Amino acid sequence: MTVKVALRTLLERSVKKMGKGMNPVVKASALEMVKHAYNEGITVQISAGYRSLEEQANLYGQGRVYSYKGKNYSNLAKPIVTNAKPGQSYHNYGLAIDFFIVSDDGRRAIWTVNSKWQRVAAIGKGLGFKWGGDWSSFKDYPHLEMTGGLSYTQLQAGKEPHITSPKTSKGDGHIISIQKTLNGRYKTNIEGDGFYGPKTRSALIKGLQTELNKQFNKKLIVDGKWGPKTKNATVTIKKGASCNITWILQAALYMEGFNPGPLDGVFGEKTGTALFKYQKASKISADKLAGKVTWNELFA
């Protein structure tokens, strides 16, 4: 049986590949695209983000004779992969990303431009990106960019792009329902946008802290932060449990891409199966028991 790669894994890989020089809105939008695609059953990850001028020179030197700032970057053994010199790529300013589809288990890159690829590009465009696959001359299918309307010349001159988070269409309906329940039950006041971000994660932790205090008198500070006190206060949830903590477990599993069935607060067969699959994917003990290790994996 193939175990589906966890959303967290795709996000962690994507963050690492984008590097530290990304525009924060572009980075957040890229991760939102990965989440949105995952909720539609498409596993995708970011393969590149910020690229230094020296890295750009290295790419431009493939297939041609080229030197940059006195250093030889010529590499005739490889084919030409870009026509952009250093400073002539939006990657150099943290305003562009590249993506690819991965197999369901997350182990294999799939570079075929098919309906899934085009759907991811559409999600990206809905978030404010421009897609290289729409270009008329040189089609760059993995490429997405968010430039703020600035040219390379303006960016080279030091002009800063003004990019705001785009208003997106509503995301996953189940996540919207979870967000509404968190707001109603725990007064978390988060946006019901249908995407699993840091604020929704914090709201789930607040819910767990509240229930641990209410049901087990754990005397935790309800701050939405995952720390050693909250971790040590967690209780083990298993099949047959019926409570709000089970609902939080179900919600957290769903956020990670493992469907526990109805979000009803009842630990039944589907919740057990989703938990088992999540534990296997996370490489922790797959015992169908939601104990400290599982809670920590979900929220740390």
Phi and psi in degrees as a GROMACS rama.xvg file:
@    title "Ramachandran Plot"
@    xaxis  label "Phi"
@    yaxis  label "Psi"
@TYPE xy
-79.2421  126.743  THR-2
-93.3649  123.84  VAL-3
-68.0917  137.978  LYS-4
-62.6134  140.259  VAL-5
-73.9562  147.347  ALA-6
-58.0115  -41.603  LEU-7
-56.7397  -38.8656  ARG-8
-62.0784  -45.7196  THR-9
-62.755  -39.6621  LEU-10
-67.8878  -42.5499  LEU-11
-64.7226  -42.4755  GLU-12
-61.7627  -42.3122  ARG-13
-65.1821  -43.2722  SER-14
-60.3743  -42.6716  VAL-15
-63.8904  -42.2566  LYS-16
-69.6411  -31.9753  LYS-17
-71.4945  -27.7923  MET-18
79.6362  -173.274  GLY-19
-96.5548  -4.55692  LYS-20
-99.8691  18.8961  GLY-21
-79.1041  144.533  MET-22
-61.232  131.149  ASN-23
-60.9025  -35.2498  PRO-24
-71.1287  -40.3079  VAL-25
-63.4452  -43.4179  VAL-26
-62.0424  -47.5675  LYS-27
-63.1114  -38.7144  ALA-28
-67.4963  -36.8522  SER-29
-63.517  -44.1785  ALA-30
-67.3633  -34.9947  LEU-31
-62.3445  -38.2308  GLU-32
-63.1835  -42.8034  MET-33
-61.4123  -43.7556  VAL-34
-64.5286  -46.9181  LYS-35
-61.2117  -44.676  HIS-36
-62.4788  -41.2891  ALA-37
-61.2563  -39.8873  TYR-38
-67.5451  -17.5166  ASN-39
-96.9548  4.90095  GLU-40
88.0498  14.1494  GLY-41
-110.586  122.025  ILE-42
-94.5519  118.018  THR-43
-138.645  151.512  VAL-44
-143.033  159.464  GLN-45
-83.2693  133.667  ILE-46
-103.816  -19.1786  SER-47
-158.421  150.833  ALA-48
-140.64  -107.68  GLY-49
-66.5121  137.89  TYR-50
-134.019  122.82  ARG-51
-68.1893  164.92  SER-52
-63.3166  -35.4943  LEU-53
-68.1038  -39.4923  GLU-54
-65.5814  -36.1667  GLU-55
-66.4929  -39.865  GLN-56
-61.7812  -38.2455  ALA-57
-64.5089  -40.2266  ASN-58
-68.4766  -44.3392  LEU-59
-64.2146  -29.5196  TYR-60
-73.2045  -12.2231  GLY-61
-69.0248  126.014  GLN-62
82.2507  6.78581  GLY-63
-152.936  167.615  ARG-64
-89.8369  123.06  VAL-65
-157.984  138.621  TYR-66
-129.645  150.214  SER-67
-141.309  123.273  TYR-68
52.6035  43.2445  LYS-69
81.0877  -0.0458578  GLY-70
-108.653  138.434  LYS-71
-83.7445  120.206  ASN-72
-112.213  14.1528  TYR-73
-64.8562  135.57  SER-74
-148.554  82.3256  ASN-75
-74.6792  -9.96434  LEU-76
-75.7606  -16.9138  ALA-77
-112.317  155.582  LYS-78
-76.2101  159.584  PRO-79
-66.2039  130.775  ILE-80
-119.927  -12.9193  VAL-81
-154.778  151.508  THR-82
-105.429  8.48692  ASN-83
-95.2893  119.365  ALA-84
-78.2952  169.536  LYS-85
-53.9701  129.93  PRO-86
90.4965  -6.77839  GLY-87
-108.703  19.4735  GLN-88
-128.941  137.392  SER-89
-67.5189  -16.2505  TYR-90
-61.4652  -33.6113  HIS-91
-65.7971  -13.2303  ASN-92
-117.209  10.2149  TYR-93
69.2961  26.9577  GLY-94
-111.73  7.88593  LEU-95
-140.947  153.752  ALA-96
-136.456  161.018  ILE-97
-120.848  149.083  ASP-98
-136.515  166.115  PHE-99
-153.039  158.514  PHE-100
-82.3779  144.226  ILE-101
-119.179  157.545  VAL-102
-63.705  161.098  SER-103
-57.9412  -30.3907  ASP-104
-86.4201  -3.11128  ASP-105
79.416  8.82655  GLY-106
-98.1345  -13.7181  ARG-107
-134.199  132.12  ARG-108
-79.9833  138.903  ALA-109
-121.041  114.68  ILE-110
-102.187  7.18382  TRP-111
-72.884  124.404  THR-112
-83.0319  93.0686  VAL-113
-118.925  -162.606  ASN-114
-63.8181  -35.2454  SER-115
-65.0407  -43.9469  LYS-116
-60.3519  -45.4291  TRP-117
-66.0535  -33.2726  GLN-118
-66.9813  -42.2328  ARG-119
-61.5818  -42.6093  VAL-120
-59.9503  -39.3275  ALA-121
-65.7082  -40.084  ALA-122
-61.0834  -44.3156  ILE-123
-60.2547  -43.9364  GLY-124
-65.3605  -33.765  LYS-125
-66.1552  -22.7891  GLY-126
-91.0203  -2.33921  LEU-127
112.731  -0.0293652  GLY-128
-79.8971  155.777  PHE-129
-103.647  138.795  LYS-130
-103.085  133.177  TRP-131
-64.7823  -19.8374  GLY-132
-71.6393  -13.2234  GLY-133
-90.6818  -5.93517  ASP-134
-69.02  146.681  TRP-135
-84.7726  -35.5854  SER-136
-88.3898  -71.2976  SER-137
-108.469  105.324  PHE-138
-80.3494  123.778  LYS-139
-117.205  87.4257  ASP-140
-64.2621  -31.9943  TYR-141
-78.3268  -9.28475  PRO-142
-90.8626  133.99  HIS-143
-133.525  139.481  LEU-144
-140.172  151.695  GLU-145
-136.049  98.506  MET-146
-99.9974  -11.542  THR-147
66.7631  18.4337  GLY-148
77.9265  10.6115  GLY-149
-96.5522  146.395  LEU-150
-89.1601  169.184  SER-151
-59.4534  -40.7796  TYR-152
-60.138  -43.1711  THR-153
-66.2021  -40.4503  GLN-154
-66.8862  -40.2826  LEU-155
-62.9081  -30.6038  GLN-156
-79.3281  -3.61057  ALA-157
97.5896  7.64596  GLY-158
-71.8857  135.509  LYS-159
-92.5964  132.945  GLU-160
-73.9726  141.699  PRO-161
-106.943  99.5114  HIS-162
-117.491  127.432  ILE-163
-109.284  152.83  THR-164
-60.6104  123.546  SER-165
-71.2106  149.207  PRO-166
-73.9453  117.207  LYS-167
-99.2346  160.254  THR-168
-68.3403  158.247  SER-169
-61.5757  142.03  LYS-170
-86.9669  -139.398  GLY-171
-66.018  128.657  ASP-172
-62.9368  -36.5862  GLY-173
-66.7942  -38.0498  HIS-174
-67.5808  -38.1927  ILE-175
-59.1439  -43.0753  ILE-176
-62.2962  -41.8204  SER-177
-61.8941  -44.9685  ILE-178
-62.8179  -39.8142  GLN-179
-65.5594  -40.4112  LYS-180
-64.9106  -41.6475  THR-181
-60.6783  -42.4146  LEU-182
-64.3197  -44.0843  ASN-183
-71.5141  -38.0928  GLY-184
-86.6876  -34.4953  ARG-185
-123.615  7.83872  TYR-186
54.093  46.2841  LYS-187
-85.873  -20.0908  THR-188
55.4586  48.147  ASN-189
-102.046  160.659  ILE-190
-75.3811  135.132  GLU-191
-87.8205  72.3018  GLY-192
-99.081  -8.01645  ASP-193
81.4802  15.0624  GLY-194
-124.885  145.679  PHE-195
-93.7461  101.102  TYR-196
-119.292  -173.641  GLY-197
-58.0674  -36.5621  PRO-198
-69.4029  -38.1434  LYS-199
-69.7851  -38.9246  THR-200
-60.5244  -46.0871  ARG-201
-61.559  -37.4249  SER-202
-65.0427  -39.8397  ALA-203
-63.1027  -40.259  LEU-204
-64.9304  -40.1666  ILE-205
-59.8369  -41.7458  LYS-206
-62.2398  -43.0044  GLY-207
-64.7388  -43.8642  LEU-208
-60.9351  -42.1071  GLN-209
-61.325  -45.6561  THR-210
-68.8482  -36.3373  GLU-211
-64.2915  -37.2254  LEU-212
-68.6682  -44.2333  ASN-213
-69.8786  -44.6927  LYS-214
-89.1442  -28.8843  GLN-215
-127.312  7.75871  PHE-216
52.2147  48.446  ASN-217
-80.6827  -14.3016  LYS-218
57.476  43.809  LYS-219
-85.7139  150.491  LEU-220
-76.152  123.922  ILE-221
-86.4746  86.8069  VAL-222
-120.971  -2.06484  ASP-223
73.9639  12.6729  GLY-224
-108.199  136.895  LYS-225
-91.8634  112.172  TRP-226
-136.034  -178.391  GLY-227
-60.6137  -33.9806  PRO-228
-66.5492  -43.0901  LYS-229
-67.6995  -43.0253  THR-230
-57.9027  -47.3331  LYS-231
-70.3619  -20.4779  ASN-232
-85.5979  -11.1337  ALA-233
-63.8172  152.315  THR-234
-114.938  158.681  VAL-235
-84.3609  126.372  THR-236
-107.673  131.992  ILE-237
-136.839  178.223  LYS-238
-53.953  134.248  LYS-239
100.912  -18.2317  GLY-240
-65.7619  139.906  ALA-241
-139.218  97.4488  SER-242
-166.134  175.377  CYS-243
-67.3921  -26.4422  ASN-244
-67.5717  -36.6005  ILE-245
-63.099  -38.8705  THR-246
-62.0727  -40.961  TRP-247
-64.2126  -39.8109  ILE-248
-60.7785  -47.7351  LEU-249
-59.7188  -43.6423  GLN-250
-62.8939  -43.5592  ALA-251
-65.3507  -40.0996  ALA-252
-63.0351  -42.9527  LEU-253
-61.582  -41.548  TYR-254
-59.534  -31.6812  MET-255
-86.2086  0.726693  GLU-256
94.5089  16.2435  GLY-257
-118.501  104.958  PHE-258
-74.7245  116.093  ASN-259
-90.093  10.5694  PRO-260
84.9315  -153.427  GLY-261
-58.4891  135.082  PRO-262
-84.0571  76.7055  LEU-263
-114.936  1.81225  ASP-264
76.9753  9.16602  GLY-265
-111.62  123.392  VAL-266
-82.0018  92.6248  PHE-267
-110.132  -161.59  GLY-268
-60.476  -45.5776  GLU-269
-65.7988  -38.3745  LYS-270
-64.8824  -41.4612  THR-271
-62.1076  -41.3848  GLY-272
-66.072  -44.0127  THR-273
-62.5168  -41.5163  ALA-274
-63.6768  -44.2251  LEU-275
-59.217  -46.5259  PHE-276
-64.1067  -39.8453  LYS-277
-64.5688  -44.1236  TYR-278
-63.1114  -40.0094  GLN-279
-62.484  -46.2891  LYS-280
-64.9555  -31.8823  ALA-281
-87.6209  -2.21377  SER-282
59.3143  43.0197  LYS-283
-119.04  170.988  ILE-284
-56.291  118.08  SER-285
-89.4995  77.3526  ALA-286
-111.409  3.26671  ASP-287
62.2337  22.9566  LYS-288
-115.893  126.227  LEU-289
-91.1336  87.5132  ALA-290
-106.406  -162.191  GLY-291
-56.1924  -42.2159  LYS-292
-65.113  -42.8514  VAL-293
-67.2093  -45.5207  THR-294
-59.6651  -41.0915  TRP-295
-65.4289  -38.358  ASN-296
-65.3579  -36.5125  GLU-297
-71.3093  -33.6423  LEU-298
-120.926  -13.5773  PHE-299
